[in-house]
């Protein structure tokens, strides 16, 4: 029987194409289309990041929640054993930009400390209950990344 990770690896090419299309529509519409997807409670943003090794600019569509003026994203990668590439990229290059709906914002990324994570993790699960299942699938603690306005 194939594992969850095997299935995820097989559908990744399709997922990547969908994410690319979603990103293109989000950008082309100035954030009027793609910020909210049908059937999803959580809104989506576009995270710009620079490859830690390659130096190439990349954009990832991600679910997010707010905490005051800060934005919080979850480095879940669907519960895979390794952190998502964008997480490593932000650790190497924390100053970046996000598009939240029609707003573009300069931000600085940092990983939530233990106290912040304890407070924010239940809210993340309220935002998207899949995060709880992802955490159960992996040995790593799924990081929460806080994007502070610059």
C-alpha positions in Angstrom: 0.0 0.0 0.0 1.5 3.4 -1.0 2.3 5.8 1.9 1.1 9.3 2.2 4.5 10.6 1.2 4.7 8.4 -1.9 1.3 9.7 -3.1 2.4 13.3 -2.3 5.6 12.8 -4.4 3.5 11.4 -7.3 1.1 14.3 -7.4 3.7 17.0 -6.8 4.1 17.9 -10.5 0.4 18.6 -10.7 0.4 20.5 -7.4 3.3 22.6 -8.6 1.5 23.5 -11.9 -1.6 24.4 -10.0 0.4 26.6 -7.6 2.1 28.3 -10.6 -1.3 29.0 -12.2 -2.7 30.3 -8.9 0.3 32.6 -8.4 0.0 33.9 -12.0 -3.8 34.7 -11.6 -3.3 36.2 -8.2 -0.5 38.5 -9.5 -2.3 39.4 -12.8 -5.5 40.3 -11.0 -3.6 42.5 -8.5 -4.8 40.2 -5.7 -8.5 40.5 -6.5 -8.6 36.8 -7.5 -6.8 34.1 -5.5 -6.7 35.7 -2.1 -9.7 33.6 -1.1 -10.3 30.2 -2.7 -13.8 28.5 -2.8 -14.2 26.1 0.0 -11.2 27.4 2.0 -11.7 29.4 5.3 -8.1 30.6 5.3 -7.0 33.3 2.9 -3.8 33.0 0.8 -0.9 35.3 0.3 2.0 35.3 -2.1 5.4 35.0 -0.4 8.4 36.2 -2.4 11.7 34.5 -1.3 15.2 34.2 -2.7 16.8 30.8 -3.0 19.3 30.2 -0.2 21.7 28.5 -2.6 20.6 29.5 -6.0 19.9 33.2 -5.4 16.8 32.8 -7.7 13.6 34.8 -6.9 10.7 32.5 -6.2 7.0 33.0 -5.1 4.9 30.6 -3.1 1.2 30.8 -2.5 0.5 30.1 1.2 -2.3 30.1 3.7 -1.9 32.7 6.4 -3.4 34.2 9.5 -2.9 37.5 11.2 -1.7 38.3 14.7 -2.1 42.0 15.2 -0.2 43.7 12.4 1.9 40.6 11.9 1.3 37.8 9.4 1.8 34.2 10.4 2.6 31.4 7.9 3.0 27.7 8.7 6.0 25.7 7.4 4.0 22.4 7.2 4.9 21.0 3.8 2.0 18.7 4.3 3.7 16.9 7.2 6.7 15.8 5.2 9.9 15.0 7.1 11.7 18.1 5.9 10.8 21.8 6.0 9.6 23.5 2.8 12.3 25.1 0.7 10.7 28.6 1.3 11.4 28.1 5.0 15.1 27.6 4.4 15.1 30.5 1.9 13.6 32.9 4.5 16.1 31.8 7.2 18.9 32.8 4.8 17.2 35.9 3.4 14.6 37.1 5.9 13.8 40.5 4.4 11.2 40.0 1.6 7.8 41.0 0.4 4.3 39.4 0.5 1.2 40.2 -1.4 -1.9 39.9 0.8 -4.9 40.5 -1.5 -4.3 43.8 -3.2 -1.7 44.9 -0.7 2.1 44.4 -1.2 4.0 44.6 2.0 7.7 44.6 2.9 8.3 42.2 5.7 11.1 40.5 7.8 10.6 36.8 8.6 11.4 35.2 11.9 10.5 31.9 13.5 8.1 32.1 16.3 9.7 31.4 19.7 8.3 28.7 22.0 5.9 31.0 23.8 4.5 32.5 20.6 4.2 29.1 19.1 2.2 27.8 22.1 -0.2 30.7 21.7 -0.4 30.7 17.9 -0.5 26.9 17.1 -4.2 26.5 18.2 -5.1 29.5 16.1 -3.3 28.0 13.1 -5.3 24.8 13.5 -8.5 26.9 13.7 -7.5 28.5 10.5 -6.8 25.2 8.7 -7.4 22.0 10.6 -5.1 20.0 8.3 -2.1 21.4 10.2 -3.0 19.1 13.1 -2.9 16.1 10.9 0.4 17.3 9.3 2.0 17.6 12.7 0.9 14.1 13.6 2.6 12.7 10.5 6.0 14.1 11.1 8.7 13.9 13.8 9.7 17.6 13.3 8.0 20.4 15.0 6.2 22.4 12.3 7.5 26.0 12.6 5.4 29.1 12.6 7.0 32.0 10.7 6.0 35.5 11.7 6.3 38.2 9.0 6.7 41.5 10.6 6.1 44.7 8.7 9.3 46.6 7.8 
